[in-house]
Amino acid sequence: MIEAFLDELLPLPTYVRIKAVPKQPKTELFARMDDGTWKIRVAAVPEKGKANLEIVRYLSEITGFSKSRFEIASGAGDAFKLVKIRPE
């Protein structure tokens, strides 16, 4: 699953559509919706940006990119988010 996600990231910059499922036991990429949206379980509550920070932390971890390369471009207060991934 993670390999398919990583394959989509080039060339940069790119945008990735994500559906966050908060308050889960652990953060993980777990499914892809029919429209191409990636679903991520998030081990954080959707309060005061905690879930967004956890999504950025997780994406940084699985890609090896620094956190500063990720930006929640839209949907910061919504389950559906558009994440921009910038080149170095």
PDB file with one MODEL, atoms N, CA, C and O in Angstrom:
MODEL        1
ATOM      1  N   MET A   1       0.825  -1.185   0.000  1.00  0.00           N
ATOM      2  CA  MET A   1       0.000   0.000   0.000  1.00  0.00           C
ATOM      3  C   MET A   1       0.874   1.256   0.000  1.00  0.00           C
ATOM      4  O   MET A   1       0.640   2.182  -0.777  1.00  0.00           O
ATOM      5  N   ILE A   2       1.885   1.282   0.879  1.00  0.00           N
ATOM      6  CA  ILE A   2       2.753   2.457   0.951  1.00  0.00           C
ATOM      7  C   ILE A   2       3.519   2.643  -0.350  1.00  0.00           C
ATOM      8  O   ILE A   2       3.718   3.777  -0.787  1.00  0.00           O
ATOM      9  N   GLU A   3       3.956   1.548  -0.982  1.00  0.00           N
ATOM     10  CA  GLU A   3       4.688   1.651  -2.251  1.00  0.00           C
ATOM     11  C   GLU A   3       3.831   2.318  -3.330  1.00  0.00           C
ATOM     12  O   GLU A   3       4.335   3.150  -4.085  1.00  0.00           O
ATOM     13  N   ALA A   4       2.564   1.972  -3.412  1.00  0.00           N
ATOM     14  CA  ALA A   4       1.667   2.586  -4.392  1.00  0.00           C
ATOM     15  C   ALA A   4       1.526   4.077  -4.114  1.00  0.00           C
ATOM     16  O   ALA A   4       1.484   4.887  -5.040  1.00  0.00           O
ATOM     17  N   PHE A   5       1.454   4.433  -2.841  1.00  0.00           N
ATOM     18  CA  PHE A   5       1.367   5.836  -2.463  1.00  0.00           C
ATOM     19  C   PHE A   5       2.631   6.581  -2.898  1.00  0.00           C
ATOM     20  O   PHE A   5       2.549   7.661  -3.483  1.00  0.00           O
ATOM     21  N   LEU A   6       3.784   6.008  -2.613  1.00  0.00           N
ATOM     22  CA  LEU A   6       5.056   6.651  -2.956  1.00  0.00           C
ATOM     23  C   LEU A   6       5.232   6.784  -4.462  1.00  0.00           C
ATOM     24  O   LEU A   6       5.807   7.767  -4.930  1.00  0.00           O
ATOM     25  N   ASP A   7       4.753   5.827  -5.216  1.00  0.00           N
ATOM     26  CA  ASP A   7       4.858   5.883  -6.680  1.00  0.00           C
ATOM     27  C   ASP A   7       4.142   7.091  -7.266  1.00  0.00           C
ATOM     28  O   ASP A   7       4.525   7.581  -8.329  1.00  0.00           O
ATOM     29  N   GLU A   8       3.109   7.575  -6.588  1.00  0.00           N
ATOM     30  CA  GLU A   8       2.317   8.708  -7.074  1.00  0.00           C
ATOM     31  C   GLU A   8       2.961  10.055  -6.835  1.00  0.00           C
ATOM     32  O   GLU A   8       2.524  11.054  -7.407  1.00  0.00           O
ATOM     33  N   LEU A   9       3.983  10.108  -6.010  1.00  0.00           N
ATOM     34  CA  LEU A   9       4.512  11.388  -5.563  1.00  0.00           C
ATOM     35  C   LEU A   9       5.400  12.108  -6.567  1.00  0.00           C
ATOM     36  O   LEU A   9       5.624  13.310  -6.423  1.00  0.00           O
ATOM     37  N   LEU A  10       5.898  11.434  -7.552  1.00  0.00           N
ATOM     38  CA  LEU A  10       6.800  12.093  -8.497  1.00  0.00           C
ATOM     39  C   LEU A  10       6.071  12.457  -9.758  1.00  0.00           C
ATOM     40  O   LEU A  10       5.210  11.674 -10.159  1.00  0.00           O
ATOM     41  N   PRO A  11       6.312  13.525 -10.408  1.00  0.00           N
ATOM     42  CA  PRO A  11       7.263  14.576 -10.026  1.00  0.00           C
ATOM     43  C   PRO A  11       6.675  15.513  -8.982  1.00  0.00           C
ATOM     44  O   PRO A  11       5.457  15.632  -8.852  1.00  0.00           O
ATOM     45  N   LEU A  12       7.542  16.165  -8.253  1.00  0.00           N
ATOM     46  CA  LEU A  12       7.129  17.129  -7.239  1.00  0.00           C
ATOM     47  C   LEU A  12       7.195  18.538  -7.817  1.00  0.00           C
ATOM     48  O   LEU A  12       8.020  18.753  -8.704  1.00  0.00           O
ATOM     49  N   PRO A  13       6.418  19.489  -7.402  1.00  0.00           N
ATOM     50  CA  PRO A  13       5.416  19.376  -6.342  1.00  0.00           C
ATOM     51  C   PRO A  13       4.200  18.597  -6.820  1.00  0.00           C
ATOM     52  O   PRO A  13       3.909  18.536  -8.015  1.00  0.00           O
ATOM     53  N   THR A  14       3.520  18.023  -5.891  1.00  0.00           N
ATOM     54  CA  THR A  14       2.310  17.276  -6.202  1.00  0.00           C
ATOM     55  C   THR A  14       1.296  17.471  -5.082  1.00  0.00           C
ATOM     56  O   THR A  14       1.627  17.945  -3.995  1.00  0.00           O
ATOM     57  N   TYR A  15       0.079  17.103  -5.366  1.00  0.00           N
ATOM     58  CA  TYR A  15      -0.994  17.167  -4.382  1.00  0.00           C
ATOM     59  C   TYR A  15      -1.548  15.765  -4.180  1.00  0.00           C
ATOM     60  O   TYR A  15      -1.695  14.998  -5.131  1.00  0.00           O
ATOM     61  N   VAL A  16      -1.854  15.442  -2.930  1.00  0.00           N
ATOM     62  CA  VAL A  16      -2.430  14.146  -2.581  1.00  0.00           C
ATOM     63  C   VAL A  16      -3.710  14.404  -1.810  1.00  0.00           C
ATOM     64  O   VAL A  16      -3.726  15.187  -0.860  1.00  0.00           O
ATOM     65  N   ARG A  17      -4.777  13.745  -2.219  1.00  0.00           N
ATOM     66  CA  ARG A  17      -6.060  13.878  -1.515  1.00  0.00           C
ATOM     67  C   ARG A  17      -6.126  12.778  -0.464  1.00  0.00           C
ATOM     68  O   ARG A  17      -5.879  11.606  -0.747  1.00  0.00           O
ATOM     69  N   ILE A  18      -6.466  13.187   0.759  1.00  0.00           N
ATOM     70  CA  ILE A  18      -6.480  12.268   1.901  1.00  0.00           C
ATOM     71  C   ILE A  18      -7.804  12.392   2.639  1.00  0.00           C
ATOM     72  O   ILE A  18      -8.352  13.484   2.790  1.00  0.00           O
ATOM     73  N   LYS A  19      -8.306  11.246   3.097  1.00  0.00           N
ATOM     74  CA  LYS A  19      -9.432  11.239   4.032  1.00  0.00           C
ATOM     75  C   LYS A  19      -8.889  10.753   5.369  1.00  0.00           C
ATOM     76  O   LYS A  19      -8.392   9.631   5.474  1.00  0.00           O
ATOM     77  N   ALA A  20      -8.986  11.587   6.371  1.00  0.00           N
ATOM     78  CA  ALA A  20      -8.498  11.252   7.706  1.00  0.00           C
ATOM     79  C   ALA A  20      -9.597  10.573   8.514  1.00  0.00           C
ATOM     80  O   ALA A  20     -10.750  11.004   8.515  1.00  0.00           O
ATOM     81  N   VAL A  21      -9.214   9.509   9.196  1.00  0.00           N
ATOM     82  CA  VAL A  21     -10.113   8.815  10.115  1.00  0.00           C
ATOM     83  C   VAL A  21      -9.460   8.927  11.493  1.00  0.00           C
ATOM     84  O   VAL A  21      -8.629   8.092  11.852  1.00  0.00           O
ATOM     85  N   PRO A  22      -9.830   9.955  12.271  1.00  0.00           N
ATOM     86  CA  PRO A  22      -9.139  10.232  13.538  1.00  0.00           C
ATOM     87  C   PRO A  22      -9.536   9.301  14.674  1.00  0.00           C
ATOM     88  O   PRO A  22     -10.444   8.479  14.560  1.00  0.00           O
ATOM     89  N   LYS A  23      -8.807   9.470  15.782  1.00  0.00           N
ATOM     90  CA  LYS A  23      -9.030   8.730  17.036  1.00  0.00           C
ATOM     91  C   LYS A  23      -8.888   7.216  16.843  1.00  0.00           C
ATOM     92  O   LYS A  23      -9.710   6.442  17.332  1.00  0.00           O
ATOM     93  N   GLN A  24      -7.846   6.807  16.133  1.00  0.00           N
ATOM     94  CA  GLN A  24      -7.585   5.397  15.882  1.00  0.00           C
ATOM     95  C   GLN A  24      -6.416   4.926  16.751  1.00  0.00           C
ATOM     96  O   GLN A  24      -5.658   5.754  17.255  1.00  0.00           O
ATOM     97  N   PRO A  25      -6.255   3.594  16.936  1.00  0.00           N
ATOM     98  CA  PRO A  25      -5.154   3.095  17.768  1.00  0.00           C
ATOM     99  C   PRO A  25      -3.767   3.469  17.238  1.00  0.00           C
ATOM    100  O   PRO A  25      -2.845   3.701  18.020  1.00  0.00           O
ATOM    101  N   LYS A  26      -3.619   3.527  15.897  1.00  0.00           N
ATOM    102  CA  LYS A  26      -2.319   3.918  15.344  1.00  0.00           C
ATOM    103  C   LYS A  26      -2.532   4.620  14.003  1.00  0.00           C
ATOM    104  O   LYS A  26      -3.571   4.465  13.362  1.00  0.00           O
ATOM    105  N   THR A  27      -1.533   5.388  13.598  1.00  0.00           N
ATOM    106  CA  THR A  27      -1.600   6.091  12.323  1.00  0.00           C
ATOM    107  C   THR A  27      -1.072   5.176  11.241  1.00  0.00           C
ATOM    108  O   THR A  27       0.028   4.635  11.348  1.00  0.00           O
ATOM    109  N   GLU A  28      -1.875   5.007  10.184  1.00  0.00           N
ATOM    110  CA  GLU A  28      -1.452   4.158   9.078  1.00  0.00           C
ATOM    111  C   GLU A  28      -2.284   4.446   7.836  1.00  0.00           C
ATOM    112  O   GLU A  28      -3.454   4.820   7.916  1.00  0.00           O
ATOM    113  N   LEU A  29      -1.646   4.263   6.695  1.00  0.00           N
ATOM    114  CA  LEU A  29      -2.318   4.331   5.405  1.00  0.00           C
ATOM    115  C   LEU A  29      -3.015   2.988   5.250  1.00  0.00           C
ATOM    116  O   LEU A  29      -2.366   1.948   5.364  1.00  0.00           O
ATOM    117  N   PHE A  30      -4.346   2.982   4.988  1.00  0.00           N
ATOM    118  CA  PHE A  30      -5.011   1.684   5.000  1.00  0.00           C
ATOM    119  C   PHE A  30      -5.913   1.395   3.812  1.00  0.00           C
ATOM    120  O   PHE A  30      -6.332   0.249   3.645  1.00  0.00           O
ATOM    121  N   ALA A  31      -6.228   2.366   2.993  1.00  0.00           N
ATOM    122  CA  ALA A  31      -7.115   2.071   1.867  1.00  0.00           C
ATOM    123  C   ALA A  31      -7.030   3.181   0.833  1.00  0.00           C
ATOM    124  O   ALA A  31      -6.501   4.263   1.087  1.00  0.00           O
ATOM    125  N   ARG A  32      -7.562   2.881  -0.325  1.00  0.00           N
ATOM    126  CA  ARG A  32      -7.677   3.871  -1.386  1.00  0.00           C
ATOM    127  C   ARG A  32      -9.113   3.845  -1.881  1.00  0.00           C
ATOM    128  O   ARG A  32      -9.660   2.784  -2.181  1.00  0.00           O
ATOM    129  N   MET A  33      -9.714   5.015  -1.962  1.00  0.00           N
ATOM    130  CA  MET A  33     -11.102   5.113  -2.399  1.00  0.00           C
ATOM    131  C   MET A  33     -11.154   5.080  -3.931  1.00  0.00           C
ATOM    132  O   MET A  33     -10.140   5.278  -4.599  1.00  0.00           O
ATOM    133  N   ASP A  34     -12.329   4.833  -4.465  1.00  0.00           N
ATOM    134  CA  ASP A  34     -12.509   4.741  -5.921  1.00  0.00           C
ATOM    135  C   ASP A  34     -12.088   6.007  -6.658  1.00  0.00           C
ATOM    136  O   ASP A  34     -11.665   5.936  -7.812  1.00  0.00           O
ATOM    137  N   ASP A  35     -12.198   7.173  -6.004  1.00  0.00           N
ATOM    138  CA  ASP A  35     -11.822   8.429  -6.654  1.00  0.00           C
ATOM    139  C   ASP A  35     -10.330   8.752  -6.523  1.00  0.00           C
ATOM    140  O   ASP A  35      -9.890   9.819  -6.951  1.00  0.00           O
ATOM    141  N   GLY A  36      -9.550   7.835  -5.934  1.00  0.00           N
ATOM    142  CA  GLY A  36      -8.106   8.035  -5.795  1.00  0.00           C
ATOM    143  C   GLY A  36      -7.687   8.618  -4.461  1.00  0.00           C
ATOM    144  O   GLY A  36      -6.494   8.759  -4.196  1.00  0.00           O
ATOM    145  N   THR A  37      -8.649   8.959  -3.618  1.00  0.00           N
ATOM    146  CA  THR A  37      -8.339   9.503  -2.294  1.00  0.00           C
ATOM    147  C   THR A  37      -7.745   8.399  -1.416  1.00  0.00           C
ATOM    148  O   THR A  37      -8.248   7.276  -1.376  1.00  0.00           O
ATOM    149  N   TRP A  38      -6.659   8.746  -0.712  1.00  0.00           N
ATOM    150  CA  TRP A  38      -6.030   7.811   0.221  1.00  0.00           C
ATOM    151  C   TRP A  38      -6.660   7.977   1.590  1.00  0.00           C
ATOM    152  O   TRP A  38      -6.911   9.100   2.029  1.00  0.00           O
ATOM    153  N   LYS A  39      -6.920   6.854   2.278  1.00  0.00           N
ATOM    154  CA  LYS A  39      -7.488   6.907   3.620  1.00  0.00           C
ATOM    155  C   LYS A  39      -6.374   6.621   4.625  1.00  0.00           C
ATOM    156  O   LYS A  39      -5.604   5.671   4.481  1.00  0.00           O
ATOM    157  N   ILE A  40      -6.315   7.474   5.647  1.00  0.00           N
ATOM    158  CA  ILE A  40      -5.305   7.324   6.692  1.00  0.00           C
ATOM    159  C   ILE A  40      -5.997   7.279   8.045  1.00  0.00           C
ATOM    160  O   ILE A  40      -6.758   8.179   8.399  1.00  0.00           O
ATOM    161  N   ARG A  41      -5.721   6.218   8.795  1.00  0.00           N
ATOM    162  CA  ARG A  41      -6.148   6.186  10.191  1.00  0.00           C
ATOM    163  C   ARG A  41      -5.182   7.096  10.945  1.00  0.00           C
ATOM    164  O   ARG A  41      -3.972   7.055  10.720  1.00  0.00           O
ATOM    165  N   VAL A  42      -5.723   7.907  11.833  1.00  0.00           N
ATOM    166  CA  VAL A  42      -4.898   8.890  12.531  1.00  0.00           C
ATOM    167  C   VAL A  42      -5.032   8.694  14.040  1.00  0.00           C
ATOM    168  O   VAL A  42      -6.132   8.717  14.591  1.00  0.00           O
ATOM    169  N   ALA A  43      -3.890   8.501  14.689  1.00  0.00           N
ATOM    170  CA  ALA A  43      -3.868   8.289  16.138  1.00  0.00           C
ATOM    171  C   ALA A  43      -3.808   9.636  16.852  1.00  0.00           C
ATOM    172  O   ALA A  43      -2.920   9.877  17.671  1.00  0.00           O
ATOM    173  N   ALA A  44      -4.739  10.489  16.541  1.00  0.00           N
ATOM    174  CA  ALA A  44      -4.840  11.803  17.191  1.00  0.00           C
ATOM    175  C   ALA A  44      -6.280  12.260  17.094  1.00  0.00           C
ATOM    176  O   ALA A  44      -7.044  11.803  16.244  1.00  0.00           O
ATOM    177  N   VAL A  45      -6.625  13.157  17.970  1.00  0.00           N
ATOM    178  CA  VAL A  45      -7.977  13.721  17.949  1.00  0.00           C
ATOM    179  C   VAL A  45      -8.017  14.898  16.979  1.00  0.00           C
ATOM    180  O   VAL A  45      -7.009  15.577  16.781  1.00  0.00           O
ATOM    181  N   PRO A  46      -9.173  15.140  16.378  1.00  0.00           N
ATOM    182  CA  PRO A  46      -9.286  16.263  15.444  1.00  0.00           C
ATOM    183  C   PRO A  46      -9.564  17.585  16.166  1.00  0.00           C
ATOM    184  O   PRO A  46     -10.571  18.246  15.909  1.00  0.00           O
ATOM    185  N   GLU A  47      -8.672  17.951  17.057  1.00  0.00           N
ATOM    186  CA  GLU A  47      -8.821  19.175  17.839  1.00  0.00           C
ATOM    187  C   GLU A  47      -7.548  19.998  17.759  1.00  0.00           C
ATOM    188  O   GLU A  47      -6.450  19.469  17.930  1.00  0.00           O
ATOM    189  N   LYS A  48      -7.692  21.294  17.500  1.00  0.00           N
ATOM    190  CA  LYS A  48      -6.573  22.236  17.506  1.00  0.00           C
ATOM    191  C   LYS A  48      -5.431  21.803  16.584  1.00  0.00           C
ATOM    192  O   LYS A  48      -4.264  22.055  16.885  1.00  0.00           O
ATOM    193  N   GLY A  49      -5.760  21.155  15.466  1.00  0.00           N
ATOM    194  CA  GLY A  49      -4.754  20.786  14.483  1.00  0.00           C
ATOM    195  C   GLY A  49      -3.925  19.556  14.813  1.00  0.00           C
ATOM    196  O   GLY A  49      -2.967  19.248  14.103  1.00  0.00           O
ATOM    197  N   LYS A  50      -4.280  18.847  15.882  1.00  0.00           N
ATOM    198  CA  LYS A  50      -3.490  17.679  16.288  1.00  0.00           C
ATOM    199  C   LYS A  50      -3.496  16.583  15.227  1.00  0.00           C
ATOM    200  O   LYS A  50      -2.457  15.982  14.956  1.00  0.00           O
ATOM    201  N   ALA A  51      -4.650  16.318  14.627  1.00  0.00           N
ATOM    202  CA  ALA A  51      -4.728  15.279  13.592  1.00  0.00           C
ATOM    203  C   ALA A  51      -3.927  15.701  12.356  1.00  0.00           C
ATOM    204  O   ALA A  51      -3.263  14.868  11.739  1.00  0.00           O
ATOM    205  N   ASN A  52      -3.982  16.980  11.993  1.00  0.00           N
ATOM    206  CA  ASN A  52      -3.213  17.461  10.846  1.00  0.00           C
ATOM    207  C   ASN A  52      -1.716  17.302  11.090  1.00  0.00           C
ATOM    208  O   ASN A  52      -0.983  16.875  10.197  1.00  0.00           O
ATOM    209  N   LEU A  53      -1.259  17.643  12.291  1.00  0.00           N
ATOM    210  CA  LEU A  53       0.158  17.479  12.628  1.00  0.00           C
ATOM    211  C   LEU A  53       0.568  16.009  12.562  1.00  0.00           C
ATOM    212  O   LEU A  53       1.667  15.686  12.112  1.00  0.00           O
ATOM    213  N   GLU A  54      -0.309  15.133  13.008  1.00  0.00           N
ATOM    214  CA  GLU A  54      -0.008  13.696  12.975  1.00  0.00           C
ATOM    215  C   GLU A  54       0.051  13.193  11.537  1.00  0.00           C
ATOM    216  O   GLU A  54       0.897  12.358  11.216  1.00  0.00           O
ATOM    217  N   ILE A  55      -0.819  13.679  10.674  1.00  0.00           N
ATOM    218  CA  ILE A  55      -0.783  13.292   9.256  1.00  0.00           C
ATOM    219  C   ILE A  55       0.539  13.729   8.631  1.00  0.00           C
ATOM    220  O   ILE A  55       1.172  12.949   7.921  1.00  0.00           O
ATOM    221  N   VAL A  56       0.955  14.949   8.884  1.00  0.00           N
ATOM    222  CA  VAL A  56       2.224  15.439   8.333  1.00  0.00           C
ATOM    223  C   VAL A  56       3.391  14.626   8.885  1.00  0.00           C
ATOM    224  O   VAL A  56       4.302  14.269   8.137  1.00  0.00           O
ATOM    225  N   ARG A  57       3.375  14.328  10.181  1.00  0.00           N
ATOM    226  CA  ARG A  57       4.434  13.510  10.784  1.00  0.00           C
ATOM    227  C   ARG A  57       4.506  12.146  10.112  1.00  0.00           C
ATOM    228  O   ARG A  57       5.590  11.671   9.774  1.00  0.00           O
ATOM    229  N   TYR A  58       3.359  11.521   9.922  1.00  0.00           N
ATOM    230  CA  TYR A  58       3.310  10.194   9.310  1.00  0.00           C
ATOM    231  C   TYR A  58       3.779  10.229   7.853  1.00  0.00           C
ATOM    232  O   TYR A  58       4.564   9.376   7.437  1.00  0.00           O
ATOM    233  N   LEU A  59       3.309  11.198   7.084  1.00  0.00           N
ATOM    234  CA  LEU A  59       3.736  11.292   5.689  1.00  0.00           C
ATOM    235  C   LEU A  59       5.236  11.526   5.596  1.00  0.00           C
ATOM    236  O   LEU A  59       5.897  10.986   4.709  1.00  0.00           O
ATOM    237  N   SER A  60       5.770  12.321   6.498  1.00  0.00           N
ATOM    238  CA  SER A  60       7.208  12.543   6.549  1.00  0.00           C
ATOM    239  C   SER A  60       7.943  11.239   6.839  1.00  0.00           C
ATOM    240  O   SER A  60       8.974  10.950   6.231  1.00  0.00           O
ATOM    241  N   GLU A  61       7.414  10.463   7.760  1.00  0.00           N
ATOM    242  CA  GLU A  61       8.025   9.188   8.132  1.00  0.00           C
ATOM    243  C   GLU A  61       8.049   8.202   6.963  1.00  0.00           C
ATOM    244  O   GLU A  61       9.079   7.582   6.700  1.00  0.00           O
ATOM    245  N   ILE A  62       6.930   8.053   6.265  1.00  0.00           N
ATOM    246  CA  ILE A  62       6.887   7.029   5.211  1.00  0.00           C
ATOM    247  C   ILE A  62       7.584   7.454   3.924  1.00  0.00           C
ATOM    248  O   ILE A  62       7.990   6.608   3.128  1.00  0.00           O
ATOM    249  N   THR A  63       7.724   8.766   3.717  1.00  0.00           N
ATOM    250  CA  THR A  63       8.377   9.228   2.488  1.00  0.00           C
ATOM    251  C   THR A  63       9.855   9.523   2.687  1.00  0.00           C
ATOM    252  O   THR A  63      10.630   9.494   1.730  1.00  0.00           O
ATOM    253  N   GLY A  64      10.249   9.806   3.921  1.00  0.00           N
ATOM    254  CA  GLY A  64      11.618  10.215   4.187  1.00  0.00           C
ATOM    255  C   GLY A  64      11.851  11.697   3.912  1.00  0.00           C
ATOM    256  O   GLY A  64      12.985  12.169   3.992  1.00  0.00           O
ATOM    257  N   PHE A  65      10.789  12.434   3.588  1.00  0.00           N
ATOM    258  CA  PHE A  65      10.873  13.876   3.346  1.00  0.00           C
ATOM    259  C   PHE A  65      10.741  14.616   4.682  1.00  0.00           C
ATOM    260  O   PHE A  65      10.140  14.103   5.626  1.00  0.00           O
ATOM    261  N   SER A  66      11.302  15.811   4.750  1.00  0.00           N
ATOM    262  CA  SER A  66      11.154  16.603   5.970  1.00  0.00           C
ATOM    263  C   SER A  66       9.697  17.086   6.085  1.00  0.00           C
ATOM    264  O   SER A  66       8.992  17.233   5.086  1.00  0.00           O
ATOM    265  N   LYS A  67       9.279  17.323   7.315  1.00  0.00           N
ATOM    266  CA  LYS A  67       7.910  17.778   7.567  1.00  0.00           C
ATOM    267  C   LYS A  67       7.620  19.103   6.877  1.00  0.00           C
ATOM    268  O   LYS A  67       6.479  19.374   6.502  1.00  0.00           O
ATOM    269  N   SER A  68       8.639  19.922   6.709  1.00  0.00           N
ATOM    270  CA  SER A  68       8.440  21.242   6.111  1.00  0.00           C
ATOM    271  C   SER A  68       8.036  21.171   4.641  1.00  0.00           C
ATOM    272  O   SER A  68       7.601  22.172   4.072  1.00  0.00           O
ATOM    273  N   ARG A  69       8.173  20.008   4.026  1.00  0.00           N
ATOM    274  CA  ARG A  69       7.783  19.847   2.623  1.00  0.00           C
ATOM    275  C   ARG A  69       6.295  19.584   2.456  1.00  0.00           C
ATOM    276  O   ARG A  69       5.796  19.567   1.331  1.00  0.00           O
ATOM    277  N   PHE A  70       5.579  19.380   3.553  1.00  0.00           N
ATOM    278  CA  PHE A  70       4.155  19.070   3.511  1.00  0.00           C
ATOM    279  C   PHE A  70       3.340  20.267   3.971  1.00  0.00           C
ATOM    280  O   PHE A  70       3.708  20.964   4.916  1.00  0.00           O
ATOM    281  N   GLU A  71       2.231  20.491   3.288  1.00  0.00           N
ATOM    282  CA  GLU A  71       1.329  21.584   3.639  1.00  0.00           C
ATOM    283  C   GLU A  71      -0.105  21.110   3.430  1.00  0.00           C
ATOM    284  O   GLU A  71      -0.433  20.557   2.380  1.00  0.00           O
ATOM    285  N   ILE A  72      -0.959  21.326   4.429  1.00  0.00           N
ATOM    286  CA  ILE A  72      -2.381  21.041   4.263  1.00  0.00           C
ATOM    287  C   ILE A  72      -2.927  22.210   3.453  1.00  0.00           C
ATOM    288  O   ILE A  72      -3.210  23.273   4.007  1.00  0.00           O
ATOM    289  N   ALA A  73      -3.077  22.020   2.147  1.00  0.00           N
ATOM    290  CA  ALA A  73      -3.475  23.097   1.240  1.00  0.00           C
ATOM    291  C   ALA A  73      -4.950  23.450   1.395  1.00  0.00           C
ATOM    292  O   ALA A  73      -5.333  24.610   1.242  1.00  0.00           O
ATOM    293  N   SER A  74      -5.772  22.457   1.696  1.00  0.00           N
ATOM    294  CA  SER A  74      -7.183  22.715   1.968  1.00  0.00           C
ATOM    295  C   SER A  74      -7.731  21.587   2.819  1.00  0.00           C
ATOM    296  O   SER A  74      -7.198  20.477   2.823  1.00  0.00           O
ATOM    297  N   GLY A  75      -8.798  21.882   3.536  1.00  0.00           N
ATOM    298  CA  GLY A  75      -9.459  20.877   4.358  1.00  0.00           C
ATOM    299  C   GLY A  75      -8.876  20.715   5.746  1.00  0.00           C
ATOM    300  O   GLY A  75      -9.065  19.673   6.372  1.00  0.00           O
ATOM    301  N   ALA A  76      -8.171  21.723   6.243  1.00  0.00           N
ATOM    302  CA  ALA A  76      -7.546  21.609   7.563  1.00  0.00           C
ATOM    303  C   ALA A  76      -8.559  21.270   8.662  1.00  0.00           C
ATOM    304  O   ALA A  76      -8.212  20.599   9.634  1.00  0.00           O
ATOM    305  N   GLY A  77      -9.798  21.725   8.516  1.00  0.00           N
ATOM    306  CA  GLY A  77     -10.829  21.447   9.516  1.00  0.00           C
ATOM    307  C   GLY A  77     -11.831  20.404   9.070  1.00  0.00           C
ATOM    308  O   GLY A  77     -12.926  20.314   9.625  1.00  0.00           O
ATOM    309  N   ASP A  78     -11.467  19.617   8.076  1.00  0.00           N
ATOM    310  CA  ASP A  78     -12.377  18.651   7.466  1.00  0.00           C
ATOM    311  C   ASP A  78     -11.704  17.280   7.426  1.00  0.00           C
ATOM    312  O   ASP A  78     -10.484  17.181   7.561  1.00  0.00           O
ATOM    313  N   ALA A  79     -12.492  16.229   7.242  1.00  0.00           N
ATOM    314  CA  ALA A  79     -11.916  14.886   7.098  1.00  0.00           C
ATOM    315  C   ALA A  79     -11.173  14.742   5.774  1.00  0.00           C
ATOM    316  O   ALA A  79     -10.163  14.042   5.703  1.00  0.00           O
ATOM    317  N   PHE A  80     -11.668  15.404   4.721  1.00  0.00           N
ATOM    318  CA  PHE A  80     -11.016  15.345   3.410  1.00  0.00           C
ATOM    319  C   PHE A  80     -10.016  16.490   3.310  1.00  0.00           C
ATOM    320  O   PHE A  80     -10.367  17.652   3.518  1.00  0.00           O
ATOM    321  N   LYS A  81      -8.785  16.160   2.993  1.00  0.00           N
ATOM    322  CA  LYS A  81      -7.714  17.141   2.943  1.00  0.00           C
ATOM    323  C   LYS A  81      -6.967  17.044   1.624  1.00  0.00           C
ATOM    324  O   LYS A  81      -6.862  15.969   1.034  1.00  0.00           O
ATOM    325  N   LEU A  82      -6.455  18.167   1.173  1.00  0.00           N
ATOM    326  CA  LEU A  82      -5.580  18.201   0.022  1.00  0.00           C
ATOM    327  C   LEU A  82      -4.210  18.591   0.567  1.00  0.00           C
ATOM    328  O   LEU A  82      -4.027  19.681   1.108  1.00  0.00           O
ATOM    329  N   VAL A  83      -3.251  17.675   0.412  1.00  0.00           N
ATOM    330  CA  VAL A  83      -1.918  17.885   0.958  1.00  0.00           C
ATOM    331  C   VAL A  83      -0.963  18.177  -0.205  1.00  0.00           C
ATOM    332  O   VAL A  83      -0.866  17.411  -1.164  1.00  0.00           O
ATOM    333  N   LYS A  84      -0.273  19.290  -0.089  1.00  0.00           N
ATOM    334  CA  LYS A  84       0.730  19.649  -1.090  1.00  0.00           C
ATOM    335  C   LYS A  84       2.083  19.146  -0.598  1.00  0.00           C
ATOM    336  O   LYS A  84       2.454  19.336   0.560  1.00  0.00           O
ATOM    337  N   ILE A  85       2.818  18.491  -1.517  1.00  0.00           N
ATOM    338  CA  ILE A  85       4.159  18.018  -1.204  1.00  0.00           C
ATOM    339  C   ILE A  85       5.116  18.764  -2.121  1.00  0.00           C
ATOM    340  O   ILE A  85       5.075  18.606  -3.341  1.00  0.00           O
ATOM    341  N   ARG A  86       5.976  19.576  -1.521  1.00  0.00           N
ATOM    342  CA  ARG A  86       6.894  20.424  -2.279  1.00  0.00           C
ATOM    343  C   ARG A  86       8.234  19.730  -2.507  1.00  0.00           C
ATOM    344  O   ARG A  86       8.628  18.860  -1.730  1.00  0.00           O
ATOM    345  N   PRO A  87       8.940  20.121  -3.588  1.00  0.00           N
ATOM    346  CA  PRO A  87      10.308  19.630  -3.759  1.00  0.00           C
ATOM    347  C   PRO A  87      11.208  20.287  -2.705  1.00  0.00           C
ATOM    348  O   PRO A  87      10.784  21.218  -2.021  1.00  0.00           O
ATOM    349  N   GLU A  88      12.420  19.814  -2.577  1.00  0.00           N
ATOM    350  CA  GLU A  88      13.342  20.350  -1.559  1.00  0.00           C
ATOM    351  C   GLU A  88      13.603  21.798  -1.698  1.00  0.00           C
ATOM    352  O   GLU A  88      14.357  22.368  -0.909  1.00  0.00           O
TER     353      GLU A  88
ENDMDL
END
